[in-house]
Amino acid sequence: MALFTARASRASVLRKPFLSLPQTTARTLTTRATSYTLNTGAKIPALGFGTFQDPDSQEDTVNRALQRGMRLIDTARVYNVEEQVGKGIKKSGVPREDIFLGTKLWCNDYHPEDVERALDDSLRDLDTPYVDLLLMHYPCTFQRGPDRFPRDADGRMIAGETTYLDTWKAMEKLTKTGKVKSIGVSNFSKGEIETLVNESSTIPAVHQMEVHPYLQQKGFNEWLRTKGIHVVQFSPLGNMNDFYRQTGWSKDVAHMMRVIDQPILKEIGEKYGKSAVQVVLAWGINSGRSVIPKSVVDWQIDQNLEADFELQPEDLAQIATLDAKARFNDPSLDYEWRLYSDLEGIDGTVRGRTH
């Protein structure tokens, strides 16, 4: 089992924060560049860049993020941004081998005969000979074919004829081709991951899942750690993204106070001369996970880069009190699959279309 080992190269003295926060109480901090060792031996940065949404902006923002120091880029086939991400990588001038690039298979390409072709499509658009990480986006399979959201006459999603285990075994073969360095999953339940562990020869290197102060999933995170599976947090800022309030399956909890508006987080930020956003990202990193916030705004990207710093135990304890078991990402009824079936936060699921 691989141990998660953090390192702090590229240490630098904290630059002035972009927000006008009280400086009299700010600590003297070091901005770190933490990374973790996956069970494949590969190193993954703790702080990354998400590319969900904003396709017209991704080429320039990926370029600028890399030039500013980001080295983990997360994307997915269904985001429709892989071509722009690839152009941004090329434009940045950062050597490909210095970048940890991950993408995801979408549910209509889960048939074992489609998996390598789907990867090749992603590699073509990303303009790269390999990805560092390939994830299965969800455990549910959709009908094979070009339609990413295949629906019947009543608008219900049409399921595929194969299982996520079939897909996983096809992904295992890709690691021998040189096109994929590591494989993992996203949005899986504990039981679904146990199936992969027990019925295949490869333990996932990564589980990408929703984690933020409102959905801390302490028990599940600890279980994943014991299996040597590294967690990458999507939506690390919780319900800050308007998507969760606008999608057809938006849950009532998505309309609660935004995570970053919590007074506790603002108070902790004042101690360090940091924003609430930076505190939330630091919480994820201090907990041994990678975080992939998204932004197309330069000053926000710069602030995110300054979010890898040490939080004191008493501050971590305060953040622990914010756990509301509030899961914002839950398209279960649209996808015709009870996602997260054995995990926290599945109450209040709503039927409605993602797109």
LUMNUDREN-682833 format. One record per residue: chain; residue in one letter; x, z, y of N, C-alpha, C in turn; residue number from 0. Coordinates in pm, whole numbers, plus 50000, padded with zeros to 5 digits. Layout:
A,a,X,Z,Y,X,Z,Y,X,Z,Y,NUM
...
This chain:
A,m,50085,50000,49880,50000,50000,50000,50089,50000,50125,0
A,a,50064,49910,50217,50146,49904,50337,50108,50017,50432,1
A,l,50207,50072,50497,50182,50173,50599,50172,50105,50733,2
A,f,50086,50155,50820,50075,50102,50954,50185,50165,51039,3
A,t,50280,50086,51079,50392,50138,51156,50387,50078,51295,4
A,a,50384,50164,51393,50379,50118,51531,50519,50118,51589,5
A,r,50546,50023,51677,50673,50024,51747,50644,50003,51895,6
A,a,50737,50039,51977,50714,50031,52122,50829,49959,52188,7
A,s,50845,49830,52156,50942,49748,52226,50879,49703,52357,8
A,r,50956,49634,52440,50909,49587,52569,50856,49703,52653,9
A,a,50917,49820,52639,50873,49932,52721,50909,49906,52866,10
A,s,50819,49937,52955,50843,49916,53097,50772,50024,53175,11
A,v,50822,50050,53294,50757,50149,53379,50624,50092,53428,12
A,l,50524,50173,53430,50390,50131,53470,50391,50071,53610,13
A,r,50333,49951,53620,50315,49891,53751,50189,49948,53815,14
A,k,50172,49923,53944,50056,49978,54013,49928,49926,53950,15
A,p,49831,50013,53926,49704,49967,53871,49628,49885,53974,16
A,f,49538,49799,53926,49464,49713,54016,49351,49786,54084,17
A,l,49301,49893,54021,49196,49970,54085,49256,50081,54170,18
A,s,49191,50112,54279,49239,50219,54366,49197,50353,54308,19
A,l,49275,50401,54213,49246,50529,54150,49335,50637,54211,20
A,p,49291,50761,54209,49373,50868,54265,49509,50875,54198,21
A,q,49615,50872,54279,49749,50872,54225,49811,51012,54216,22
A,t,49749,51107,54280,49806,51242,54280,49801,51308,54143,23
A,t,49702,51266,54061,49690,51327,53929,49741,51237,53818,24
A,a,49788,51116,53853,49831,51021,53751,49959,51067,53685,25
A,r,49968,51048,53553,50089,51081,53480,50191,50968,53495,26
A,t,50316,50998,53466,50416,50894,53455,50406,50836,53315,27
A,l,50374,50707,53306,50344,50646,53178,50441,50535,53144,28
A,t,50446,50504,53017,50519,50388,52969,50419,50290,52910,29
A,t,50426,50164,52955,50343,50061,52895,50415,50010,52771,30
A,r,50347,50019,52656,50410,49987,52529,50370,49847,52483,31
A,a,50431,49802,52375,50393,49678,52307,50383,49710,52158,32
A,t,50283,49788,52125,50266,49834,51987,50231,49718,51894,33
A,s,50282,49723,51773,50240,49631,51667,50223,49710,51539,34
A,y,50154,49649,51444,50129,49712,51314,50175,49619,51203,35
A,t,50210,49678,51090,50252,49600,50974,50134,49585,50878,36
A,l,50095,49461,50852,49986,49435,50758,50034,49451,50615,37
A,n,49940,49453,50521,49979,49467,50381,50049,49344,50325,38
A,t,50057,49238,50406,50135,49119,50369,50279,49127,50419,39
A,g,50307,49229,50500,50438,49241,50562,50445,49180,50700,40
A,a,50342,49107,50740,50340,49045,50873,50313,49150,50980,41
A,k,50361,49124,51100,50337,49212,51214,50223,49155,51298,42
A,i,50128,49241,51333,50017,49202,51420,50020,49288,51545,43
A,p,50013,49228,51663,50011,49308,51786,49886,49396,51793,44
A,a,49900,49509,51861,49787,49598,51880,49692,49548,51988,45
A,l,49744,49471,52080,49664,49425,52193,49656,49273,52190,46
A,g,49533,49222,52188,49515,49078,52176,49414,49023,52274,47
A,f,49384,48895,52254,49302,48819,52347,49191,48750,52270,48
A,g,49065,48785,52300,48951,48723,52236,48905,48599,52311,49
A,t,48851,48500,52238,48813,48373,52299,48666,48338,52277,50
A,f,48584,48437,52248,48440,48415,52233,48381,48378,52368,51
A,q,48300,48269,52371,48232,48221,52492,48328,48149,52587,52
A,d,48274,48100,52698,48349,48038,52808,48440,47924,52762,53
A,p,48387,47823,52689,48474,47716,52639,48548,47639,52747,54
A,d,48486,47621,52862,48551,47543,52968,48670,47615,53029,55
A,s,48680,47745,53007,48787,47824,53068,48900,47856,52971,56
A,q,48880,47834,52842,48974,47889,52744,49113,47826,52749,57
A,e,49123,47697,52778,49256,47636,52783,49343,47706,52886,58
A,d,49291,47722,53007,49370,47784,53113,49391,47933,53089,59
A,t,49289,48003,53041,49304,48148,53025,49396,48183,52908,60
A,v,49390,48106,52798,49484,48130,52688,49626,48105,52736,61
A,n,49645,47998,52811,49776,47969,52867,49826,48085,52952,62
A,r,49742,48133,53043,49785,48240,53134,49805,48372,53059,63
A,a,49718,48398,52962,49733,48522,52885,49866,48525,52811,64
A,l,49902,48413,52751,50030,48406,52679,50147,48418,52776,65
A,q,50138,48353,52888,50248,48361,52986,50264,48502,53040,66
A,r,50154,48577,53044,50160,48714,53095,50207,48813,52988,67
A,g,50210,48771,52863,50264,48859,52759,50177,48882,52638,68
A,m,50052,48834,52636,49969,48845,52517,50034,48766,52403,69
A,r,50025,48821,52282,50082,48749,52168,49984,48742,52050,70
A,l,49869,48805,52060,49765,48796,51958,49647,48719,52016,71
A,i,49616,48604,51955,49503,48522,52000,49402,48514,51886,72
A,d,49278,48552,51915,49172,48551,51815,49067,48447,51853,73
A,t,49031,48362,51756,48926,48264,51780,48845,48246,51653,74
A,a,48755,48147,51653,48670,48122,51537,48615,47980,51547,75
A,r,48587,47922,51431,48534,47786,51428,48402,47777,51504,76
A,v,48317,47877,51486,48183,47871,51544,48184,47894,51695,77
A,y,48295,47941,51750,48302,47959,51896,48310,47826,51970,78
A,n,48349,47718,51898,48365,47586,51960,48471,47585,52070,79
A,v,48579,47658,52047,48686,47663,52148,48824,47637,52087,80
A,e,48831,47603,51959,48962,47591,51895,49049,47485,51962,81
A,e,48990,47374,52000,49069,47269,52066,49126,47319,52197,82
A,q,49043,47389,52275,49091,47442,52403,49198,47549,52382,83
A,v,49180,47633,52280,49280,47735,52250,49413,47670,52214,84
A,g,49407,47565,52131,49529,47494,52094,49601,47434,52213,85
A,k,49526,47377,52306,49586,47320,52426,49648,47429,52513,86
A,g,49579,47544,52520,49633,47655,52598,49764,47706,52541,87
A,i,49773,47713,52409,49897,47756,52344,50010,47660,52378,88
A,k,49983,47531,52367,50085,47432,52397,50128,47439,52544,89
A,k,50030,47454,52632,50059,47456,52775,50143,47577,52814,90
A,s,50127,47687,52741,50197,47811,52776,50348,47800,52760,91
A,g,50391,47716,52668,50534,47705,52641,50589,47816,52554,92
A,v,50503,47910,52512,50547,48018,52424,50566,47961,52283,93
A,p,50679,47985,52220,50701,47931,52085,50591,47975,51989,94
A,r,50548,47882,51905,50440,47912,51810,50473,48031,51723,95
A,e,50599,48044,51682,50636,48153,51593,50628,48289,51660,96
A,d,50617,48293,51791,50605,48420,51863,50459,48462,51882,97
A,i,50366,48380,51836,50224,48405,51857,50157,48438,51724,98
A,f,50073,48540,51723,49990,48572,51607,49854,48512,51634,99
A,l,49821,48404,51561,49698,48328,51585,49604,48343,51466,100
A,g,49482,48386,51494,49382,48401,51389,49256,48322,51419,101
A,t,49192,48268,51315,49063,48203,51331,48974,48242,51213,102
A,k,48849,48192,51215,48751,48235,51114,48675,48116,51059,103
A,l,48652,48120,50927,48561,48026,50863,48418,48059,50901,104
A,w,48334,47956,50917,48193,47982,50942,48113,47966,50815,105
A,c,47994,48024,50815,47915,48046,50693,47868,47919,50622,106
A,n,47862,47805,50692,47821,47681,50625,47937,47614,50553,107
A,d,48057,47669,50565,48176,47614,50499,48229,47707,50392,108
A,y,48141,47787,50333,48186,47887,50235,48192,47834,50092,109
A,h,48138,47717,50066,48149,47663,49931,48298,47644,49900,110
A,p,48344,47685,49782,48487,47676,49751,48547,47537,49773,111
A,e,48467,47433,49753,48518,47298,49772,48533,47261,49920,112
A,d,48474,47341,50009,48477,47312,50152,48582,47393,50228,113
A,v,48633,47498,50166,48715,47595,50240,48842,47533,50295,114
A,e,48918,47461,50214,49043,47405,50265,49018,47296,50368,115
A,r,48915,47216,50347,48882,47114,50447,48844,47179,50580,116
A,a,48768,47289,50573,48730,47360,50695,48853,47415,50766,117
A,l,48946,47469,50689,49070,47517,50750,49146,47402,50815,118
A,d,49153,47289,50746,49224,47173,50802,49160,47128,50933,119
A,d,49027,47137,50942,48960,47103,51067,49005,47197,51179,120
A,s,49015,47325,51146,49060,47422,51247,49206,47397,51286,121
A,l,49290,47370,51187,49431,47344,51217,49447,47220,51304,122
A,r,49366,47119,51277,49370,46997,51359,49335,47028,51504,123
A,d,49227,47102,51524,49183,47130,51660,49276,47228,51731,124
A,l,49330,47323,51657,49425,47418,51715,49563,47355,51735,125
A,d,49583,47238,51675,49710,47165,51684,49827,47252,51638,126
A,t,49810,47309,51518,49913,47395,51461,49919,47372,51311,127
A,p,50035,47385,51249,50044,47364,51104,49995,47482,51022,128
A,y,49975,47596,51086,49931,47715,51012,49863,47813,51106,129
A,v,49784,47904,51048,49733,48020,51121,49792,48145,51058,130
A,d,49812,48246,51137,49865,48372,51087,49760,48451,51012,131
A,l,49632,48427,51046,49524,48502,50983,49400,48415,50975,132
A,l,49341,48408,50857,49213,48340,50838,49113,48442,50787,133
A,l,49002,48454,50859,48898,48551,50824,48771,48480,50779,134
A,m,48696,48544,50691,48559,48506,50661,48472,48573,50767,135
A,h,48395,48495,50842,48329,48547,50961,48220,48649,50928,136
A,y,48141,48622,50825,48036,48712,50778,48032,48702,50625,137
A,p,47973,48798,50557,47963,48789,50411,47852,48696,50362,138
A,c,47759,48657,50451,47647,48573,50409,47686,48426,50408,139
A,t,47632,48352,50313,47661,48209,50304,47539,48128,50347,140
A,f,47565,48020,50421,47459,47929,50463,47471,47799,50384,141
A,q,47365,47724,50385,47362,47595,50316,47479,47506,50359,142
A,r,47541,47440,50260,47650,47347,50290,47602,47233,50378,143
A,g,47693,47184,50461,47659,47069,50544,47706,47087,50686,144
A,p,47682,46988,50771,47733,46992,50908,47658,47090,50999,145
A,d,47537,47130,50960,47458,47219,51045,47507,47363,51027,146
A,r,47557,47421,51132,47610,47557,51123,47500,47662,51109,147
A,f,47381,47630,51155,47267,47722,51143,47151,47647,51077,148
A,p,47164,47619,50947,47061,47541,50877,46933,47622,50859,149
A,r,46821,47567,50903,46694,47640,50898,46588,47556,50828,150
A,d,46493,47625,50767,46382,47556,50703,46273,47526,50806,151
A,a,46162,47475,50757,46054,47434,50848,45997,47550,50927,152
A,d,46014,47672,50876,45964,47790,50946,46071,47854,51036,153
A,g,46185,47789,51044,46292,47841,51129,46377,47948,51064,154
A,r,46360,47970,50933,46438,48071,50863,46568,48011,50813,155
A,m,46675,48090,50817,46805,48042,50774,46802,48008,50625,156
A,i,46867,47898,50588,46874,47855,50448,47006,47905,50390,157
A,a,46997,47983,50285,47117,48042,50224,47194,47939,50142,158
A,g,47322,47963,50128,47405,47878,50044,47393,47918,49898,159
A,e,47452,47837,49810,47439,47859,49667,47557,47936,49608,160
A,t,47657,47965,49689,47774,48039,49640,47783,48174,49709,161
A,t,47875,48257,49664,47888,48393,49718,48016,48410,49796,162
A,y,48022,48518,49873,48144,48545,49950,48263,48567,49858,163
A,l,48241,48613,49735,48352,48629,49641,48408,48492,49601,164
A,d,48322,48393,49583,48368,48257,49555,48454,48206,49670,165
A,t,48407,48231,49791,48481,48187,49910,48617,48256,49917,166
A,w,48617,48386,49891,48741,48464,49897,48845,48411,49799,167
A,k,48802,48377,49679,48896,48326,49579,48953,48190,49621,168
A,a,48873,48111,49693,48925,47986,49748,49024,48013,49860,169
A,m,48998,48115,49941,49091,48152,50048,49223,48201,49991,170
A,e,49218,48273,49879,49341,48322,49816,49436,48206,49786,171
A,k,49382,48095,49742,49465,47979,49708,49535,47921,49830,172
A,l,49472,47936,49948,49529,47879,50070,49658,47948,50111,173
A,t,49676,48073,50070,49798,48145,50108,49921,48085,50039,174
A,k,49899,48005,49937,50011,47941,49866,50045,47804,49924,175
A,t,49966,47757,50022,49987,47624,50079,50076,47625,50203,176
A,g,50098,47744,50261,50172,47752,50387,50085,47735,50509,177
A,k,49956,47706,50488,49865,47687,50600,49809,47818,50654,178
A,v,49819,47924,50573,49764,48055,50608,49864,48161,50568,179
A,k,49895,48253,50659,49989,48361,50628,49919,48482,50566,180
A,s,49802,48516,50619,49726,48632,50570,49578,48598,50573,181
A,i,49500,48664,50486,49355,48642,50486,49284,48776,50499,182
A,g,49162,48769,50553,49084,48890,50572,48938,48857,50591,183
A,v,48862,48956,50634,48717,48941,50649,48672,49002,50781,184
A,s,48547,48976,50814,48487,49029,50936,48342,49061,50908,185
A,n,48293,49169,50964,48151,49206,50953,48107,49237,50809,186
A,f,48197,49288,50727,48164,49324,50590,48123,49471,50582,187
A,s,48045,49504,50483,48014,49643,50453,48125,49700,50364,188
A,k,48122,49830,50343,48218,49893,50252,48201,49838,50110,189
A,g,48077,49828,50065,48052,49778,49930,48099,49636,49910,190
A,e,48083,49553,50012,48127,49414,50001,48279,49404,49995,191
A,i,48347,49489,50069,48494,49491,50062,48538,49544,49926,192
A,e,48469,49644,49876,48503,49696,49743,48491,49587,49637,193
A,t,48392,49500,49650,48379,49388,49557,48502,49300,49560,194
A,l,48553,49269,49678,48673,49187,49688,48793,49259,49627,195
A,v,48806,49387,49655,48919,49465,49603,48916,49471,49450,196
A,n,48797,49490,49394,48783,49509,49250,48779,49380,49171,197
A,e,48737,49270,49234,48712,49147,49157,48800,49029,49199,198
A,s,48904,49056,49277,48998,48951,49312,49139,49010,49306,199
A,s,49237,48928,49330,49376,48974,49322,49437,49000,49459,200
A,t,49356,48990,49565,49408,49007,49701,49324,49107,49779,201
A,i,49386,49211,49828,49319,49305,49919,49322,49244,50058,202
A,p,49210,49240,50129,49212,49184,50264,49320,49250,50351,203
A,a,49389,49167,50429,49489,49220,50520,49424,49283,50642,204
A,v,49308,49230,50679,49240,49272,50803,49090,49277,50780,205
A,h,49025,49376,50840,48880,49371,50857,48854,49375,51007,206
A,q,48798,49268,51059,48761,49265,51201,48616,49310,51212,207
A,m,48592,49414,51293,48458,49471,51298,48432,49533,51435,208
A,e,48306,49559,51460,48266,49621,51586,48306,49768,51586,209
A,v,48393,49803,51679,48433,49943,51700,48449,49965,51850,210
A,h,48392,50072,51898,48405,50113,52038,48362,50259,52046,211
A,p,48374,50325,52160,48339,50467,52165,48196,50499,52125,212
A,y,48102,50403,52139,47964,50425,52097,47944,50402,51947,213
A,l,48038,50336,51880,48030,50309,51736,48170,50329,51676,214
A,q,48202,50453,51646,48339,50486,51607,48364,50471,51458,215
A,q,48262,50484,51376,48273,50462,51231,48396,50531,51171,216
A,k,48408,50658,51198,48529,50733,51160,48554,50728,51009,217
A,g,48450,50752,50930,48468,50754,50786,48508,50619,50730,218
A,f,48444,50513,50778,48475,50378,50731,48616,50337,50773,219
A,n,48653,50371,50896,48788,50340,50941,48893,50410,50855,220
A,e,48868,50534,50821,48963,50608,50738,48971,50547,50598,221
A,w,48857,50510,50542,48857,50447,50410,48937,50318,50410,222
A,l,48918,50235,50514,48994,50110,50524,49144,50138,50532,223
A,r,49180,50241,50606,49321,50278,50617,49378,50313,50479,224
A,t,49301,50386,50399,49352,50424,50266,49371,50303,50176,225
A,k,49299,50196,50204,49313,50073,50125,49422,49980,50179,226
A,g,49483,50019,50291,49585,49933,50351,49528,49815,50425,227
A,i,49402,49827,50469,49335,49718,50542,49335,49752,50690,228
A,h,49398,49667,50769,49410,49692,50913,49280,49652,50983,229
A,v,49239,49731,51079,49116,49704,51155,49150,49640,51289,230
A,v,49082,49529,51316,49084,49466,51448,48946,49486,51509,231
A,q,48941,49548,51624,48814,49579,51690,48764,49460,51771,232
A,f,48647,49404,51735,48583,49312,51829,48484,49392,51912,233
A,s,48447,49337,52025,48364,49409,52123,48420,49548,52148,234
A,p,48551,49560,52176,48609,49693,52195,48554,49766,52316,235
A,l,48488,49691,52406,48427,49753,52524,48277,49771,52507,236
A,g,48231,49759,52382,48092,49787,52351,47994,49690,52413,237
A,n,47897,49742,52485,47790,49660,52541,47821,49609,52680,238
A,m,47948,49597,52714,47985,49539,52843,47943,49391,52849,239
A,n,47951,49321,52733,47917,49178,52728,47766,49159,52736,240
A,d,47720,49077,52831,47578,49051,52847,47516,48983,52726,241
A,f,47599,48922,52640,47548,48857,52519,47457,48950,52441,242
A,y,47496,49077,52431,47418,49172,52350,47284,49207,52412,243
A,r,47267,49179,52540,47138,49204,52605,47052,49077,52611,244
A,q,47115,48960,52584,47044,48834,52602,47013,48762,52471,245
A,t,47086,48791,52363,47061,48722,52237,46922,48752,52183,246
A,g,46871,48665,52097,46736,48681,52046,46714,48807,51965,247
A,w,46823,48863,51908,46809,48985,51829,46864,49108,51903,248
A,s,46863,49103,52034,46913,49215,52114,46840,49345,52078,249
A,k,46916,49448,52050,46858,49578,52013,46838,49664,52139,250
A,d,46747,49756,52130,46720,49844,52244,46846,49918,52289,251
A,v,46931,49958,52193,47050,50035,52229,47147,49956,52314,252
A,a,47138,49822,52311,47229,49740,52391,47206,49759,52540,253
A,h,47089,49816,52574,47055,49834,52715,47088,49975,52765,254
A,m,47154,50056,52683,47195,50189,52727,47310,50176,52826,255
A,m,47348,50287,52887,47460,50285,52981,47579,50213,52920,256
A,r,47642,50125,52996,47759,50056,52945,47868,50158,52911,257
A,v,47941,50128,52806,48048,50219,52763,48141,50252,52879,258
A,i,48182,50151,52953,48285,50173,53056,48231,50246,53178,259
A,d,48099,50271,53183,48042,50348,53293,48032,50497,53260,260
A,q,48075,50536,53142,48068,50675,53101,48158,50762,53190,261
A,p,48104,50867,53250,48186,50953,53337,48309,51010,53267,262
A,i,48298,51044,53139,48413,51098,53066,48530,51001,53071,263
A,l,48503,50873,53051,48610,50774,53049,48671,50756,53187,264
A,k,48587,50763,53289,48640,50753,53425,48727,50874,53459,265
A,e,48686,50992,53415,48765,51112,53441,48900,51106,53369,266
A,i,48899,51060,53245,49025,51046,53172,49113,50944,53243,267
A,g,49054,50834,53289,49132,50733,53360,49200,50789,53483,268
A,e,49134,50879,53554,49195,50936,53674,49320,51015,53641,269
A,k,49325,51077,53524,49444,51152,53483,49566,51062,53470,270
A,y,49541,50938,53429,49651,50847,53398,49671,50737,53502,271
A,g,49585,50734,53604,49592,50623,53699,49547,50494,53635,272
A,k,49446,50503,53547,49398,50388,53472,49247,50371,53493,273
A,s,49198,50252,53459,49054,50227,53465,48990,50271,53333,274
A,a,48857,50281,53334,48784,50316,53212,48807,50211,53104,275
A,v,48814,50084,53142,48843,49977,53045,48975,50002,52976,276
A,q,49078,50034,53053,49210,50058,52995,49209,50179,52903,277
A,v,49133,50281,52939,49123,50400,52853,49059,50364,52720,278
A,v,48952,50284,52723,48884,50246,52599,48976,50165,52508,279
A,l,49052,50072,52566,49144,49992,52485,49256,50080,52430,280
A,a,49306,50170,52512,49411,50261,52466,49361,50349,52352,281
A,w,49234,50390,52359,49175,50471,52251,49182,50397,52118,282
A,g,49149,50268,52119,49156,50190,51997,49297,50180,51943,283
A,i,49393,50157,52032,49533,50144,51990,49588,50278,51942,284
A,n,49555,50385,52013,49599,50518,51971,49540,50559,51836,285
A,s,49431,50493,51798,49366,50521,51670,49420,50433,51557,286
A,g,49522,50354,51587,49585,50272,51484,49524,50137,51462,287
A,r,49443,50089,51556,49375,49961,51540,49424,49861,51645,288
A,s,49396,49733,51621,49419,49630,51722,49288,49606,51797,289
A,v,49299,49567,51922,49182,49542,52006,49194,49402,52065,290
A,i,49080,49333,52075,49082,49195,52125,48979,49176,52236,291
A,p,48999,49237,52352,48907,49214,52463,48913,49070,52509,292
A,k,48802,49021,52564,48800,48887,52619,48788,48894,52770,293
A,s,48849,48798,52837,48836,48788,52982,48886,48651,53025,294
A,v,48829,48599,53131,48879,48475,53191,48927,48502,53333,295
A,v,48944,48629,53366,48983,48670,53502,49126,48725,53498,296
A,d,49212,48670,53582,49354,48704,53577,49381,48854,53589,297
A,w,49318,48918,53688,49350,49060,53710,49303,49145,53593,298
A,q,49194,49102,53526,49150,49177,53409,49247,49161,53293,299
A,i,49299,49039,53276,49399,49016,53171,49522,49102,53197,300
A,d,49565,49108,53322,49681,49191,53356,49653,49338,53329,301
A,q,49534,49383,53364,49499,49523,53337,49498,49550,53187,302
A,n,49445,49456,53110,49443,49475,52965,49583,49489,52908,303
A,l,49677,49414,52962,49816,49423,52916,49877,49560,52945,304
A,e,49820,49632,53040,49870,49764,53076,49791,49875,53007,305
A,a,49716,49837,52902,49628,49934,52835,49688,49994,52709,306
A,d,49813,49964,52680,49879,50021,52562,49966,50138,52609,307
A,f,49905,50256,52612,49977,50376,52655,49926,50494,52573,308
A,e,50001,50602,52574,49967,50718,52491,49860,50804,52557,309
A,l,49755,50832,52482,49652,50926,52526,49679,51062,52462,310
A,q,49655,51167,52535,49675,51302,52483,49563,51341,52386,311
A,p,49592,51430,52291,49490,51468,52191,49360,51518,52253,312
A,e,49368,51591,52363,49245,51643,52423,49157,51530,52477,313
A,d,49220,51420,52518,49143,51306,52568,49079,51230,52453,314
A,l,49151,51217,52344,49093,51155,52225,48974,51236,52175,315
A,a,48985,51367,52184,48875,51454,52140,48751,51435,52228,316
A,q,48773,51416,52358,48660,51392,52448,48591,51260,52416,317
A,i,48670,51158,52390,48613,51026,52359,48533,51033,52230,318
A,a,48577,51116,52136,48506,51131,52009,48363,51177,52029,319
A,t,48335,51248,52138,48200,51298,52163,48102,51188,52206,320
A,l,48154,51070,52237,48069,50960,52283,48006,50881,52168,321
A,d,48044,50912,52046,47995,50835,51931,47843,50848,51920,322
A,a,47773,50736,51944,47627,50734,51937,47578,50655,51817,323
A,k,47671,50608,51733,47636,50524,51617,47550,50406,51662,324
A,a,47587,50350,51776,47512,50239,51836,47581,50107,51804,325
A,r,47522,50030,51712,47576,49900,51673,47502,49792,51752,326
A,f,47576,49713,51829,47514,49610,51912,47508,49475,51843,327
A,n,47605,49446,51757,47610,49316,51688,47538,49329,51553,328
A,d,47416,49277,51545,47341,49287,51419,47241,49172,51405,329
A,p,47288,49053,51366,47199,48939,51344,47140,48935,51203,330
A,s,47127,49050,51137,47084,49056,50998,46955,48978,50970,331
A,l,46853,48997,51053,46725,48934,51026,46728,48784,51052,332
A,d,46814,48739,51143,46830,48596,51165,46908,48532,51050,333
A,y,47009,48601,51001,47095,48545,50897,47039,48569,50756,334
A,e,46925,48639,50747,46860,48666,50618,46954,48740,50523,335
A,w,47027,48838,50576,47124,48914,50497,47136,49052,50561,336
A,r,47117,49157,50483,47128,49291,50539,47275,49323,50560,337
A,l,47325,49291,50679,47464,49320,50715,47484,49470,50730,338
A,y,47606,49516,50704,47645,49655,50729,47557,49754,50652,339
A,s,47512,49715,50534,47406,49789,50464,47441,49934,50437,340
A,d,47569,49967,50418,47608,50105,50388,47686,50169,50503,341
A,l,47670,50113,50622,47745,50162,50739,47651,50222,50843,342
A,e,47710,50281,50944,47633,50343,51051,47580,50239,51149,343
A,g,47470,50274,51216,47421,50194,51327,47331,50078,51291,344
A,i,47267,50082,51174,47183,49969,51135,47036,49989,51171,345
A,d,47002,50100,51233,46864,50122,51274,46829,50031,51391,346
A,g,46701,49994,51399,46652,49918,51515,46686,49771,51512,347
A,t,46718,49717,51394,46750,49575,51385,46630,49491,51426,348
A,v,46656,49384,51501,46550,49302,51559,46556,49160,51503,349
A,r,46438,49099,51477,46435,48960,51433,46438,48870,51557,350
A,g,46523,48771,51552,46533,48676,51663,46650,48583,51638,351
A,r,46651,48470,51702,46755,48371,51679,46881,48401,51760,352
A,t,46994,48380,51695,47120,48390,51767,47131,48276,51867,353
A,h,47095,48158,51818,47100,48037,51902,46966,47963,51890,354
